[in-house]
């Protein structure tokens, strides 16, 4: 049980008192009130010095000595029942102080140094109730749901992506905005670094004052192709660079109930089969409704993921917590071979 707030002997300096706020020691200290003294009653000094106290301080563990009243006998002049009562009260206070001090002196760790601990607690009806442990933090929202493990959450943009067969959550990927990749890696055809057959990236458009999904998608597609098939983050050319590209599809698209736009290129590279790159932009459903840019990178050839997965992922994008909002563009999304 936690003791109530008050002044208690400082466990690190028993000659002082320290303020206990009910839960922890504070930095407030003071000299202790006189303990073991009765009222300053005594015989006046003939030399003009302060009167000698009749009750002397008692050290912890030492028996309290009650002096006789003036006259040398109990009940004499200046004594009586009141004097004895005061003396006995003072002796009891000294005894309590000695016990408290002894508790703190005994509170040492194995090395002999005092431990910082709260003052002793006396059970009372008004003592505060013990404080319960704080609740455990809840799992992060980005963790997969046990009921729907085939979803990936983009908390920043407030949407979820379906995870088709053959796709996994990103592992050992340098970019922090990658939502998913195809399962496994392979040696890039040009420089021997590690490549993946497909990935999906989601990011917020913040560095562009433009808000039109069509304009933003048209502006982004070239950068998306360069990032995927020309040069990587450290300047290498994993596919030997881009030799040519052609636009194979573009048009309006409904994503998470919002009107967006997409542009898709077929890219040919110096080495390897090249691939398909798509930039898709639509307004966010949260916050300031900043545009969301989703990039798709699919290797061409028999080892690449099927282009139908672009449709599957696009149609499955939903606002977080809303499983009924539709998306997708139907049969007009573009070629699938």
C-alpha positions as CSV (number, residue, x, y, z in Angstrom):
1,X,0.0,0.0,0.0
2,X,1.4,3.4,-0.9
3,X,1.9,5.8,2.0
4,X,0.1,9.2,1.9
5,X,2.0,12.4,1.0
6,X,4.0,13.9,3.8
7,X,7.4,14.6,5.3
8,X,9.4,11.5,6.1
9,X,13.0,10.7,7.0
10,X,15.2,10.9,3.8
11,X,16.4,7.3,3.1
12,X,19.6,8.7,1.6
13,X,20.2,11.3,4.4
14,X,18.4,10.3,7.6
15,X,19.4,13.6,9.3
16,X,17.0,15.3,6.9
17,X,13.3,15.0,6.0
18,X,12.2,14.6,2.4
19,X,8.7,15.2,0.8
20,X,6.9,12.0,-0.4
21,X,4.2,13.0,-2.9
22,X,2.3,9.7,-2.5
23,X,4.0,7.9,-5.3
24,X,7.6,8.9,-5.3
25,X,10.3,11.0,-3.5
26,X,10.5,14.7,-4.6
27,X,13.6,16.9,-4.4
28,X,12.2,19.0,-1.5
29,X,14.1,18.5,1.7
30,X,14.1,20.2,5.1
31,X,15.7,20.0,8.5
32,X,13.5,17.7,10.7
33,X,11.3,19.1,13.4
34,X,13.0,18.6,16.9
35,X,12.2,15.1,18.1
36,X,12.7,14.0,21.7
37,X,12.3,17.5,23.2
38,X,9.5,18.5,25.4
39,X,8.6,22.2,26.0
40,X,11.6,24.3,26.7
41,X,11.1,24.5,30.4
42,X,14.0,24.7,32.8
43,X,15.9,26.8,35.3
44,X,17.1,30.1,34.1
45,X,20.8,30.4,33.9
46,X,22.5,32.8,36.1
47,X,24.9,33.8,33.3
48,X,22.2,35.1,30.9
49,X,22.4,32.0,28.7
50,X,19.2,30.3,27.4
51,X,17.5,28.0,29.9
52,X,18.7,24.4,29.9
53,X,16.0,22.2,28.4
54,X,14.7,19.6,30.7
55,X,14.3,17.0,28.0
56,X,17.3,16.0,26.0
57,X,17.3,14.3,22.5
58,X,17.4,10.6,22.5
59,X,19.4,8.7,19.9
60,X,17.7,5.8,18.0
61,X,17.8,2.6,20.0
62,X,18.6,4.5,23.3
63,X,16.1,4.4,26.1
64,X,14.3,7.6,26.8
65,X,15.3,9.1,30.2
66,X,12.7,11.3,31.9
67,X,14.4,13.8,34.2
68,X,13.1,14.7,37.5
69,X,11.3,18.0,38.0
70,X,13.2,20.7,39.8
71,X,13.4,19.9,43.5
72,X,14.7,16.4,42.8
73,X,11.5,14.4,43.2
74,X,8.5,13.6,41.1
75,X,5.6,15.9,41.8
76,X,7.9,18.5,43.3
77,X,7.9,22.2,42.4
78,X,7.5,22.6,38.6
79,X,6.7,18.8,38.3
80,X,3.3,17.2,39.0
81,X,1.1,15.1,36.8
82,X,1.3,17.4,33.8
83,X,5.1,17.3,33.8
84,X,5.1,13.5,33.8
85,X,2.5,13.3,31.0
86,X,4.6,15.6,28.8
87,X,7.7,13.6,29.5
88,X,6.1,10.3,28.7
89,X,4.6,11.8,25.4
90,X,8.1,13.0,24.4
91,X,9.6,9.6,25.2
92,X,7.0,7.8,23.0
93,X,7.7,10.2,20.1
94,X,11.4,9.5,20.4
95,X,10.7,5.7,20.3
96,X,8.7,6.0,17.1
97,X,11.4,8.2,15.5
98,X,14.0,5.5,16.4
99,X,11.9,2.8,14.8
100,X,11.4,4.8,11.6
101,X,15.1,5.6,11.4
102,X,16.0,2.0,12.0
103,X,13.8,0.9,9.1
104,X,15.7,3.2,6.7
105,X,19.1,2.2,8.1
106,X,18.3,-1.4,7.5
107,X,17.1,-0.8,4.0
108,X,20.4,-1.4,2.3
109,X,21.3,-3.4,-0.8
110,X,23.8,-6.2,-0.9
111,X,26.6,-3.7,-1.4
112,X,25.9,-1.9,1.8
113,X,24.5,1.3,0.2
114,X,21.1,2.6,1.1
115,X,18.3,1.8,-1.3
116,X,15.8,4.5,-2.3
117,X,12.5,3.3,-1.0
118,X,9.2,4.8,0.1
119,X,8.5,5.5,3.7
120,X,7.0,2.7,5.9
121,X,3.3,2.3,5.5
122,X,0.8,2.1,8.3
123,X,-2.6,0.7,7.2
124,X,-5.3,3.2,7.6
125,X,-8.8,3.6,6.3
126,X,-7.8,6.7,4.4
127,X,-4.7,5.4,2.7
128,X,-4.9,5.6,-1.1
129,X,-5.5,2.4,-3.0
130,X,-2.6,0.7,-4.8
131,X,-2.0,1.9,-8.3
132,X,-2.7,-0.8,-10.9
133,X,-0.3,-1.6,-13.7
134,X,-0.8,0.4,-17.0
135,X,-2.6,-1.5,-19.7
136,X,-0.5,-3.2,-22.4
137,X,-0.2,-1.2,-25.6
138,X,-2.5,-2.4,-28.4
139,X,-0.9,-3.9,-31.6
140,X,-0.1,-1.5,-34.3
141,X,-2.7,-0.9,-37.0
142,X,-0.3,-2.0,-39.7
143,X,-0.1,-5.5,-38.3
144,X,-2.1,-8.1,-40.3
145,X,-5.5,-8.8,-39.0
146,X,-6.1,-12.4,-37.8
147,X,-9.5,-12.3,-39.6
148,X,-8.1,-11.0,-42.9
149,X,-4.4,-11.7,-43.2
150,X,-4.4,-11.0,-47.0
151,X,-4.6,-7.2,-46.5
152,X,-1.8,-4.6,-46.2
153,X,-2.5,-1.3,-44.5
154,X,-1.1,2.0,-45.6
155,X,-1.8,4.0,-42.4
156,X,-0.4,7.2,-43.7
157,X,-2.8,7.4,-46.6
158,X,-5.7,5.6,-44.9
159,X,-6.1,2.7,-47.4
160,X,-5.7,-1.0,-47.5
161,X,-4.4,-3.2,-50.4
162,X,-5.3,-6.8,-51.1
163,X,-2.4,-9.2,-51.1
164,X,-2.8,-11.6,-54.1
165,X,-1.3,-15.0,-54.3
166,X,2.4,-14.9,-54.9
167,X,2.8,-11.5,-53.2
168,X,4.2,-10.9,-49.7
169,X,4.7,-8.0,-47.4
170,X,8.1,-6.2,-48.0
171,X,11.2,-7.7,-46.4
172,X,14.7,-6.3,-46.7
173,X,13.5,-3.5,-49.0
174,X,15.3,-0.1,-48.9
175,X,12.3,2.0,-49.8
176,X,9.9,2.6,-46.8
177,X,6.8,3.1,-49.0
178,X,6.7,-0.3,-50.6
179,X,3.5,-2.0,-49.8
180,X,4.2,-5.5,-51.3
181,X,6.6,-7.5,-53.5
182,X,6.5,-10.7,-55.3
183,X,7.8,-13.6,-53.3
184,X,11.5,-14.3,-53.7
185,X,14.4,-12.5,-55.4
186,X,16.7,-13.2,-58.4
187,X,20.1,-11.9,-59.7
188,X,19.6,-8.8,-61.8
189,X,20.6,-9.5,-65.5
190,X,23.1,-6.7,-65.8
191,X,25.1,-6.0,-62.6
192,X,24.5,-9.0,-60.4
193,X,22.5,-7.2,-57.7
194,X,19.3,-8.5,-56.3
195,X,16.0,-7.8,-58.1
196,X,12.3,-8.7,-57.6
197,X,9.8,-9.6,-60.3
198,X,7.2,-7.2,-59.0
199,X,6.5,-4.5,-56.4
200,X,3.8,-2.0,-55.5
201,X,4.6,1.4,-53.9
202,X,2.2,3.9,-52.2
203,X,3.2,7.4,-51.3
204,X,1.6,10.8,-50.7
205,X,2.1,13.6,-53.3
206,X,3.3,16.5,-51.3
207,X,6.0,18.3,-53.3
208,X,3.7,19.2,-56.1
209,X,1.0,21.9,-56.0
210,X,-0.8,20.1,-58.8
211,X,-3.9,18.2,-57.6
212,X,-5.3,16.7,-60.9
213,X,-4.9,12.9,-60.8
214,X,-4.5,12.9,-64.6
215,X,-1.7,15.5,-64.7
216,X,0.1,13.9,-61.7
217,X,0.0,10.4,-63.2
218,X,1.3,11.7,-66.6
219,X,4.1,13.6,-64.8
220,X,5.1,10.6,-62.7
221,X,5.3,7.7,-65.2
222,X,8.7,8.6,-66.6
223,X,10.2,8.8,-63.1
224,X,8.5,5.6,-62.2
225,X,10.1,3.8,-65.2
226,X,13.5,5.2,-64.5
227,X,13.4,4.2,-60.8
228,X,12.3,0.7,-61.7
229,X,14.4,-0.2,-64.8
230,X,17.0,2.5,-65.5
231,X,19.1,3.3,-62.3
232,X,18.6,2.0,-58.8
233,X,19.1,4.0,-55.5
234,X,22.9,3.8,-55.6
235,X,23.3,4.6,-59.3
236,X,23.7,1.0,-60.7
237,X,21.9,-0.2,-63.8
238,X,20.5,-3.6,-62.9
239,X,18.9,-4.0,-66.4
240,X,21.6,-2.1,-68.4
241,X,19.3,0.9,-68.7
242,X,16.1,1.6,-70.6
243,X,16.3,1.4,-74.4
244,X,12.7,2.3,-75.3
245,X,9.1,2.6,-73.9
246,X,5.6,2.8,-75.2
247,X,2.3,3.8,-73.5
248,X,0.0,0.8,-73.5
249,X,-2.9,2.1,-71.5
250,X,-4.2,5.2,-69.7
251,X,-7.5,6.6,-68.5
252,X,-9.8,7.3,-65.6
253,X,-10.0,4.8,-62.7
254,X,-12.2,4.5,-59.6
255,X,-10.1,3.7,-56.6
256,X,-11.6,3.4,-53.1
257,X,-14.7,5.2,-54.3
258,X,-12.6,8.2,-55.6
259,X,-12.0,9.3,-59.2
260,X,-8.4,8.8,-60.2
261,X,-6.3,8.3,-63.3
262,X,-3.6,5.8,-64.4
263,X,-0.9,5.6,-67.1
264,X,0.9,2.4,-68.0
265,X,4.1,1.9,-70.0
266,X,5.8,-1.1,-71.5
267,X,9.5,-0.7,-71.0
268,X,12.3,-2.4,-72.9
269,X,15.7,-2.7,-71.3
270,X,19.3,-3.5,-72.6
271,X,19.3,-6.7,-70.7
272,X,16.4,-8.9,-69.5
273,X,12.8,-8.8,-70.7
274,X,12.0,-5.3,-69.3
275,X,8.6,-4.8,-67.8
276,X,5.4,-2.8,-67.2
277,X,5.3,0.3,-65.1
278,X,2.1,2.0,-64.0
279,X,1.5,5.3,-62.2
280,X,-2.0,5.7,-60.6
281,X,-3.2,8.8,-58.7
282,X,-6.4,9.3,-56.7
283,X,-7.5,11.6,-53.8
284,X,-7.0,10.4,-50.3
285,X,-10.1,9.7,-48.2
286,X,-8.5,11.1,-45.0
287,X,-7.1,14.4,-43.8
288,X,-6.6,17.0,-46.4
289,X,-7.4,14.5,-49.2
290,X,-3.9,14.9,-50.6
291,X,-3.3,12.8,-53.8
292,X,-2.1,9.3,-53.3
293,X,0.4,7.9,-55.9
294,X,0.5,4.2,-56.4
295,X,3.3,2.7,-58.6
296,X,3.2,-0.8,-60.1
297,X,6.3,-2.5,-61.4
298,X,5.9,-5.8,-63.1
299,X,8.7,-7.7,-64.9
300,X,7.7,-8.9,-68.4
301,X,8.3,-12.5,-69.5
302,X,7.2,-15.8,-68.0
303,X,8.7,-15.1,-64.6
304,X,6.9,-11.8,-64.1
305,X,3.6,-11.6,-62.3
306,X,0.4,-11.6,-64.4
307,X,-0.8,-8.2,-65.4
308,X,-4.2,-9.2,-64.1
309,X,-2.8,-8.6,-60.6
310,X,-2.8,-4.9,-61.4
311,X,-6.5,-5.0,-61.8
312,X,-7.0,-7.2,-58.7
313,X,-4.9,-4.9,-56.5
314,X,-6.6,-1.7,-57.9
315,X,-10.1,-3.0,-57.4
316,X,-9.3,-4.2,-53.9
317,X,-8.0,-0.9,-52.6
318,X,-10.3,0.3,-49.8
319,X,-10.4,3.0,-47.1
320,X,-9.2,1.6,-43.8
321,X,-12.3,0.1,-42.0
322,X,-14.5,0.2,-45.1
323,X,-14.8,-3.1,-46.9
324,X,-17.7,-2.1,-49.1
325,X,-16.2,0.8,-51.2
326,X,-15.5,-0.4,-54.7
327,X,-12.7,0.4,-57.1
328,X,-11.2,-0.7,-60.4
329,X,-11.8,0.3,-64.0
330,X,-13.5,-2.7,-65.4
331,X,-12.3,-4.1,-68.8
332,X,-10.8,-0.9,-70.0
333,X,-7.6,-1.1,-67.9
334,X,-5.4,-2.1,-70.7
335,X,-3.7,-5.1,-72.3
336,X,-3.0,-8.2,-70.2
337,X,-0.3,-9.9,-72.3
